């Protein structure tokens, strides 16, 4: 059975490599369109889900396994009407329920399991097998289409239950129930209800539901990045990153925990899975953290907190980041640019949290492997290393710029030859040093590995990451193609590094070394596919939810509900969104969580922000949802990363999850901050301003961490923690206080609209407070941001924006907003009243608010230092 699973997983990886490569187009064979590829992708995922995840036989799980097909099938039969025989739907539902409920054995697959595997694979591959026929009868399903769609939906739900647990199955089933019984729902979310033809056409036969954008991103992007991470890990890069982190940081206070954070950050560069990150680094780091004094729960929590952050660490972020490319409509390069600063700040803050935990417990690091030289010599060496790195970067950048025009079509071959020369040179250089190995982490530690030899032994592992970053950031290739070239280079490395090391180290046994490299390649291809089973199933099942939202219009209805609950307050809706993400995160995997919440609430946040006079970029909202979505792997009771860490640490998984959630508060605070201060996302920020934002935001996050951990220079008192939180908030968002002291706008009578337009700087919107009717005919007030083009007078600016006004007594009304104009796009319409004009005024620099914040910080530092000095014995320094 293991060989069968490995063989199918290997075939899946090879298919994905073929689909992502340019070879099908170059050779003219094996060309698949997106829909066909999604169908094959899901077929592999469903078959492997049934093979690799045997059914859990608890009373609840068995009831759910049989109950979901019966309930969903019964409702689909109810919706069949005259379009399809209801008894056929019930027969399919009963057959699936019986197959799920029949007893099975763990040592072999039962007959009914084989039937479900075959039928599930066929239903998933149906769009590929009959693509032409389906295209010729769009909207006119035949008998076979109905049978395949019903069976496919029910078997997909069962595959989801097995591979991901009950939560996503229940949520998806509820959305299907809502689709059928819409007319019986409460008035605010009621709809006409959809019949069976509409449901199967929307969810299975077309690309609106299961085979929608989410599964498409999994097929085109995510698989290749997961495969790249698996190949890099099999080559030994995971071990290398861990050893480098320990050699550099293991000697510090709480050193193993800091090394765990750094190694998880380095692993997070290439892995978008928090669970894989925990398993990769935690096996080594958690026992060493326990050895220096961390409890089992705290050791596991540090690993969970750092591993979960791997999903927000570019260039290989979590699967949801690739969905952002499609949902927001921006290149992956921009997603990485916006995400890099918060990710770096979050990791720095976690290192500081670990330091504070070690300081509170009086922990020490592990013994050094060498005596460090004078600090001046080390500083000179560091500066020299940075200068060499900069010189190499400039040489590569401008060298590539020269190669492409010089060699034309042959440039890729020239680049590959040069890359190979560099690779062979780095392997030859690294062969002089022993390969770093993970020793038994439970054995006594006498010393740490030497930093120099450890770093030099695996420099060639950086090359595939350089290829990936270069393709993404410089060449601006698509994420899928970038990951393909990086994976292709990784395959080359896996096949050649062992023989090359054998040659340079004069070990002989070339055939054995070559065989070892081949085995590692096959293992990496299989591991990559196995890691993708859950993601492939999750994106397909989340497609049911997204399809139900688009088919029923529940998104706009829920938007109204949320707006009523929040009272139109942006901060309130952000808290509601965060709470919804955390609740869903107790059961949904991160990708599904992101898809559901972003589909329901992202447009509402943007609209409410605009109505409150705040421009909230769509990418900021999606990153907000993404950040709370990744908490799904932390939050008890179903934080999978916490369970994985607890299995290694031997601690309680629920307590591990709670401590990890507490450590992750810094990650939960960042989204609220970058919604109101988009400088953190490097939106419209130049280089110097970006550096300033990074420094100040890092300081603020460290102060936030100190306040939440109850320790700064010594144990903090309650008022000191409150002061540190206030200082951190002020540094993060100084404009909040400055707007109170000196408002950036003054409200003027509508008659002054032309003067306000005249004084509005080019590129800035004119803010108007509007009174009018909403979509349901109720009167409300909101703020409209009207973009203005440059012109000589205010009247011309308004006219160019497509806004025509008229007066009715003492009222100023919108007479017309020209179709397709900026005014129309901003939401202005006929007969709306302009209540007030918000005229911009000069305002002192918001950074003046840093002065009182720093004064309060100096007071806290003074008081804590005085307490430290009064303590008998050795003072504890931060």
Residue pairs with C-beta under 8 A, 6 or more apart in sequence:
1 51
1 108
1 109
4 51
5 48
5 51
5 52
5 530
6 526
8 44
8 47
8 48
8 51
8 529
9 48
9 525
9 526
9 529
9 530
10 522
10 525
10 526
10 529
11 44
12 41
12 44
12 48
12 529
12 532
13 227
13 525
13 526
13 528
13 529
14 525
15 40
15 44
16 41
16 219
16 223
16 224
16 227
17 224
17 227
17 484
17 487
17 488
18 24
18 30
19 32
19 37
19 219
20 220
20 224
20 480
20 481
20 483
20 484
21 484
21 488
23 30
24 30
24 31
24 32
25 31
32 40
32 128
33 131
34 207
34 216
34 219
34 220
35 127
35 128
35 131
35 207
35 211
36 127
36 128
36 131
37 219
37 220
38 127
38 207
38 211
38 215
38 216
38 219
39 124
39 125
39 126
39 127
39 128
39 129
39 131
39 211
40 125
40 128
41 215
41 218
41 219
41 223
41 536
42 124
42 125
42 156
42 210
42 211
42 215
42 536
42 540
43 121
43 122
43 124
43 125
43 128
44 529
44 536
45 124
45 159
45 532
45 533
45 536
45 537
45 540
46 120
46 121
46 124
46 155
46 156
46 159
46 537
47 117
47 120
47 121
47 124
48 529
48 530
48 533
49 159
49 160
49 162
49 163
49 533
49 537
50 113
50 116
50 117
50 120
50 159
50 162
51 109
51 117
52 163
52 530
52 533
53 159
53 162
53 163
53 533
54 104
54 106
54 162
55 61
55 62
55 65
55 100
55 104
55 162
56 162
57 103
57 104
60 166
61 161
61 166
62 100
62 101
64 161
64 166
64 169
64 170
65 97
65 100
65 101
65 158
65 161
66 97
66 98
66 100
66 101
67 97
68 154
68 157
68 158
68 161
68 169
68 173
69 93
69 94
69 96
69 97
69 100
69 154
69 157
69 158
70 93
70 94
70 97
71 173
71 177
72 93
72 153
72 154
72 157
72 173
72 176
72 177
73 89
73 90
73 92
73 93
73 94
73 96
73 97
73 150
73 154
74 90
74 93
75 176
75 177
75 180
75 181
76 89
76 93
76 150
76 176
76 180
76 196
76 199
77 86
77 87
77 89
77 90
77 93
78 86
78 180
79 180
79 193
79 194
79 195
79 196
79 199
80 86
80 89
80 195
80 196
81 195
81 196
83 195
83 196
83 197
84 143
84 146
84 196
84 197
88 146
88 147
89 146
89 150
89 196
92 147
92 150
92 151
92 154
93 150
93 154
96 116
96 151
96 154
96 155
96 158
98 112
99 112
99 113
99 115
99 116
100 116
100 158
102 110
102 112
103 110
104 110
104 112
104 113
109 117
116 155
116 158
119 151
119 155
120 151
120 152
120 155
120 156
120 159
122 129
122 148
123 148
123 149
123 151
123 152
123 155
124 152
124 156
126 148
126 152
126 204
127 134
127 205
127 211
134 145
134 205
138 206
139 201
141 149
141 197
141 200
141 201
141 205
145 200
145 205
146 196
146 200
148 204
149 200
149 203
149 204
149 205
150 200
152 204
152 210
153 176
153 200
153 203
153 204
153 210
153 544
156 210
156 537
156 540
156 541
156 544
157 169
157 172
157 173
157 541
159 537
160 168
160 169
160 172
160 537
160 538
160 541
161 169
163 533
163 534
163 537
164 534
164 537
164 538
164 541
164 589
164 592
165 587
165 638
166 587
167 584
167 586
167 587
167 588
167 638
168 538
168 541
168 542
168 587
168 588
168 589
168 592
169 541
170 587
171 545
171 584
171 587
171 588
171 596
172 541
172 542
172 544
172 545
175 544
175 545
175 548
175 549
176 199
176 544
176 548
178 185
178 189
178 548
178 552
178 554
179 193
179 194
179 199
179 548
179 551
179 552
180 193
180 194
180 199
181 193
182 190
182 191
182 192
182 193
182 194
182 552
183 190
183 191
183 192
183 193
184 190
184 193
185 191
188 557
188 560
188 561
189 554
189 557
189 558
189 561
191 552
191 553
191 554
191 557
194 202
194 551
194 552
198 551
199 551
202 208
202 209
202 547
202 550
202 551
203 209
203 210
203 543
203 544
203 547
203 548
204 210
204 211
207 216
208 547
208 550
208 551
209 543
209 544
209 546
209 547
209 548
209 551
210 540
210 541
210 543
210 544
210 547
211 540
211 543
212 543
212 546
212 547
213 323
213 326
213 327
213 546
214 323
214 539
214 540
214 542
214 543
214 546
214 591
214 595
215 536
215 539
215 540
215 543
216 326
217 319
217 322
217 323
217 325
217 326
217 539
218 319
218 532
218 535
218 536
218 539
218 540
220 479
220 480
221 322
221 325
221 479
221 480
221 483
222 272
222 319
222 322
222 532
222 535
222 539
223 528
223 532
223 536
224 479
224 480
224 483
224 484
224 487
225 272
225 316
225 322
225 479
225 483
226 272
226 273
226 528
226 531
226 532
226 535
227 483
227 487
227 524
227 525
227 528
227 529
227 532
228 270
228 316
228 464
228 468
228 483
228 486
228 487
228 490
228 528
229 270
229 271
229 272
229 273
229 276
229 316
229 528
229 531
230 524
230 525
230 527
230 528
230 531
231 487
231 490
231 491
231 494
231 521
231 524
231 525
231 528
232 238
232 270
232 461
232 464
232 465
232 490
233 270
233 271
233 280
233 524
233 527
234 494
234 520
234 521
234 523
234 524
234 527
235 461
235 490
235 493
235 494
235 497
235 520
235 524
236 435
236 458
236 461
237 270
237 458
237 461
238 267
238 280
238 281
239 436
239 437
239 438
240 436
240 457
240 458
240 461
241 263
241 266
241 267
241 281
242 259
242 263
242 267
242 281
242 284
242 285
242 438
243 436
243 438
243 449
243 454
244 263
244 266
244 436
244 451
244 454
244 455
244 458
245 259
245 260
245 262
245 263
245 266
246 255
246 256
246 259
246 263
246 288
246 366
246 448
246 449
247 369
247 448
247 449
247 450
247 451
247 454
247 455
248 259
248 262
248 451
249 255
249 258
249 259
249 262
250 256
250 259
250 288
250 365
250 366
250 448
251 365
251 366
251 367
251 368
251 448
252 258
252 355
252 365
253 355
253 358
253 359
253 363
253 364
253 365
254 292
254 294
254 354
254 355
254 357
254 358
254 359
254 363
254 365
255 292
255 365
255 366
256 285
256 288
256 289
256 291
256 292
256 365
256 366
257 285
257 289
257 292
257 294
257 299
257 302
257 354
257 357
257 358
258 351
258 354
258 355
259 285
259 288
260 281
260 282
260 285
260 286
260 288
260 289
260 302
260 303
260 306
260 354
261 302
261 306
261 347
261 350
261 351
261 354
262 351
263 281
263 285
264 277
264 281
264 285
264 303
264 306
264 307
264 309
264 310
265 306
265 309
265 310
265 313
265 347
267 277
267 280
267 281
267 307
267 310
268 277
268 306
268 307
268 309
268 310
268 311
268 313
268 316
269 313
269 314
269 315
269 316
269 465
270 316
270 465
271 277
271 280
271 310
271 316
272 310
272 311
272 316
272 317
272 318
272 319
272 321
273 310
273 311
273 318
273 531
274 304
274 307
274 308
274 310
274 311
274 318
274 590
274 630
274 633
274 641
275 307
275 633
275 640
275 641
275 644
276 531
277 306
277 307
277 308
277 310
277 641
278 303
278 304
278 307
278 641
278 644
278 645
278 648
279 644
279 648
281 303
281 306
281 307
282 300
282 303
282 307
282 644
282 645
282 648
282 649
283 438
283 441
283 648
284 438
284 441
285 299
285 303
285 441
286 299
286 300
286 303
286 441
286 645
286 648
286 649
287 299
287 441
287 442
287 648
288 366
288 441
288 445
289 298
289 299
289 302
289 303
290 296
290 299
290 649
291 445
292 358
292 363
292 364
292 365
292 366
293 358
293 361
293 363
294 302
294 357
294 361
294 363
295 651
296 646
296 649
296 650
296 651
296 652
296 656
297 646
297 649
297 651
297 652
297 655
297 656
297 659
298 357
298 659
299 649
299 651
300 642
300 645
300 646
300 648
300 649
300 651
300 656
300 659
300 660
301 642
301 645
301 656
301 657
301 659
301 660
301 662
301 663
302 350
302 354
302 357
302 660
302 663
303 645
303 648
303 649
304 633
304 634
304 639
304 641
304 642
304 645
304 656
304 657
304 660
304 663
305 350
305 353
305 634
305 660
305 663
305 664
305 667
306 347
306 350
307 641
307 645
308 630
308 631
308 633
308 634
308 641
308 660
308 664
308 667
309 343
309 346
309 347
309 350
309 630
309 667
311 317
311 318
311 320
311 321
311 590
311 630
311 633
312 318
312 339
312 342
312 343
312 346
312 626
312 627
312 630
312 667
313 343
313 347
314 336
314 339
314 340
314 343
315 336
315 465
315 468
315 469
315 472
315 473
316 468
317 335
317 336
317 339
318 590
318 591
318 626
318 630
319 535
319 539
319 590
319 591
320 590
320 591
320 594
320 595
320 626
320 629
320 630
321 332
321 335
321 339
321 626
322 332
322 479
323 591
323 594
323 595
323 598
324 330
324 335
324 619
324 622
324 623
324 626
325 331
325 332
325 335
325 479
327 598
327 602
327 622
328 335
328 618
328 619
328 622
330 619
331 476
332 472
332 478
332 479
333 472
333 473
333 476
334 619
335 619
336 472
336 473
337 682
338 619
338 620
338 623
338 681
338 682
338 683
339 623
339 681
340 682
341 680
341 681
341 682
341 690
341 693
341 694
341 697
342 623
342 627
342 670
342 674
342 680
342 681
344 694
345 670
345 680
345 694
345 697
345 698
345 701
346 666
346 667
346 670
346 701
348 698
348 701
348 702
349 666
349 698
349 701
349 702
349 704
349 705
350 663
350 666
352 702
352 705
352 706
353 663
353 666
353 705
353 709
355 878
356 705
356 706
356 709
356 711
356 878
357 363
357 709
359 711
359 876
359 877
359 878
360 709
360 711
360 715
362 876
366 445
366 447
366 448
367 445
367 446
367 447
367 448
368 447
368 448
369 447
369 448
369 449
369 450
370 450
372 378
397 474
400 415
400 470
400 474
403 411
403 414
403 415
404 411
407 414
419 463
419 467
419 489
420 492
422 463
423 460
423 463
423 493
424 500
426 459
426 460
426 463
427 460
427 497
427 500
427 501
427 504
428 500
428 504
429 456
429 459
430 456
430 457
430 458
430 459
430 460
430 501
431 500
431 501
431 504
431 505
432 456
433 453
433 454
433 456
433 457
434 453
434 457
435 457
435 458
435 501
436 449
436 454
436 457
436 458
460 493
460 497
463 489
463 493
464 486
464 489
464 490
464 493
465 486
467 485
467 486
467 489
468 482
468 483
468 485
468 486
471 477
471 481
471 482
471 485
471 486
472 479
472 482
475 482
477 485
490 524
491 521
494 517
494 520
494 521
494 524
495 514
495 517
495 518
495 521
496 517
497 517
498 513
498 514
498 516
498 517
498 520
499 510
499 513
499 514
499 517
501 507
501 513
502 508
502 509
502 510
502 513
503 510
507 513
534 589
535 589
535 591
538 588
538 589
538 591
538 592
539 591
539 592
539 595
541 592
542 591
542 592
542 595
542 596
545 592
545 595
545 596
545 599
546 595
546 596
546 599
548 554
549 555
549 599
549 600
554 600
555 599
555 600
555 603
558 600
558 601
559 600
559 601
559 603
559 604
559 607
560 776
562 573
562 576
562 601
562 604
563 573
563 604
563 608
565 572
565 576
566 572
566 573
566 576
566 608
568 608
568 611
568 612
568 780
569 608
569 612
570 605
570 608
570 609
570 612
570 614
570 616
570 675
571 672
573 601
573 604
573 605
573 608
574 605
574 624
574 671
574 672
574 675
576 601
577 597
577 601
577 605
577 624
577 625
577 628
578 624
578 628
578 668
578 671
578 672
580 597
580 601
581 593
581 597
581 625
581 628
581 629
581 631
581 632
582 628
582 631
582 635
584 593
584 596
584 597
584 632
585 593
585 628
585 629
585 631
585 632
585 633
585 634
585 635
586 632
586 635
586 636
586 637
586 638
587 638
588 596
588 632
589 632
589 633
589 640
590 629
590 630
590 632
590 633
591 629
593 628
593 629
593 632
594 625
594 626
594 629
597 625
597 628
597 629
598 621
598 622
598 625
598 626
601 625
602 618
602 621
602 622
602 625
605 616
605 621
605 624
605 675
606 616
606 618
606 621
609 615
609 616
609 675
610 616
610 782
610 783
610 784
610 785
610 827
611 782
611 783
612 782
612 783
613 767
613 783
613 785
613 838
614 676
615 765
615 785
616 675
617 678
617 681
617 683
619 681
619 683
620 674
620 675
620 678
620 681
620 683
621 675
623 671
623 674
623 681
624 671
624 672
624 674
624 675
627 667
627 668
627 670
627 671
628 668
628 671
630 667
631 661
631 664
631 667
631 668
632 639
633 639
633 640
633 641
633 642
634 641
634 642
634 657
634 660
634 661
634 664
635 657
635 661
636 642
636 653
636 654
636 657
636 658
636 661
637 654
637 657
639 653
639 657
639 660
639 661
641 660
642 653
642 654
642 656
642 657
642 660
643 653
643 657
645 651
645 653
645 656
645 660
646 652
646 653
646 656
647 653
649 656
662 708
665 708
666 701
666 704
666 705
666 708
669 701
669 704
670 680
670 701
673 680
673 697
673 732
673 733
674 680
674 681
676 733
676 736
677 732
677 733
677 735
678 684
679 685
679 689
679 693
680 693
680 697
682 690
682 693
685 693
696 731
696 732
696 850
697 731
697 732
699 731
700 727
700 728
700 729
700 731
700 732
701 728
703 724
703 725
703 727
703 728
703 731
703 857
704 724
704 725
704 728
706 712
706 716
706 724
706 878
707 716
707 721
707 722
707 724
707 725
707 728
708 721
710 716
710 721
711 878
712 720
712 724
712 860
712 861
712 864
712 878
713 861
713 864
713 865
713 868
713 876
713 877
713 878
714 864
714 867
714 868
714 871
714 876
716 724
716 864
720 860
720 863
720 864
723 856
723 857
723 859
723 860
724 857
724 860
726 853
726 856
727 853
727 854
727 856
727 857
727 860
729 736
730 736
730 737
730 849
730 850
730 852
730 853
731 850
731 853
734 846
734 847
734 848
734 849
734 850
734 853
735 846
735 849
737 849
738 843
738 844
738 845
738 846
738 848
738 849
739 843
741 844
742 843
742 844
743 841
743 843
744 840
744 841
744 843
745 767
745 838
745 839
745 840
745 841
746 838
746 839
746 841
747 769
747 836
747 837
747 838
747 839
748 755
748 756
748 836
748 837
748 838
748 839
749 836
749 837
750 811
750 812
750 834
750 835
750 836
750 837
751 812
752 837
752 839
753 766
753 768
753 794
753 798
753 805
753 812
753 834
753 837
754 793
754 794
754 795
754 798
755 794
755 839
756 766
756 794
756 837
756 838
756 839
756 840
757 766
757 788
757 794
757 795
757 797
757 798
758 793
758 794
758 797
759 794
759 839
759 840
760 766
760 788
760 797
760 840
761 840
762 788
762 789
762 790
764 788
764 840
765 785
765 786
765 787
765 788
765 826
766 785
766 786
766 788
766 797
766 837
767 783
767 784
767 785
767 786
767 837
767 838
767 840
768 783
768 784
768 786
768 828
768 834
768 836
768 837
768 838
769 781
769 782
769 783
769 784
769 834
769 835
769 836
769 837
769 838
770 781
770 782
770 783
770 784
770 828
770 832
770 833
770 834
770 835
771 779
771 780
771 781
771 832
771 833
771 835
772 779
772 780
772 829
772 831
772 832
772 833
773 779
773 780
774 780
781 835
783 838
784 826
784 827
784 828
785 826
786 801
786 803
786 822
786 823
786 826
786 828
787 801
787 822
787 826
788 797
788 798
788 800
788 801
788 822
789 797
789 800
789 801
789 822
790 797
791 797
791 800
798 805
801 821
801 822
801 823
802 817
802 818
802 820
802 821
802 822
802 823
802 824
803 814
803 817
803 818
803 821
803 823
803 828
804 814
804 815
804 816
804 817
804 818
805 812
805 813
805 814
805 815
805 834
806 812
806 813
806 815
807 813
811 833
812 833
812 834
813 831
813 832
813 833
813 834
814 823
814 828
814 829
814 830
814 831
814 832
814 833
814 834
815 830
816 830
817 823
817 824
817 828
817 829
817 830
818 824
868 875
868 876
868 877
869 875
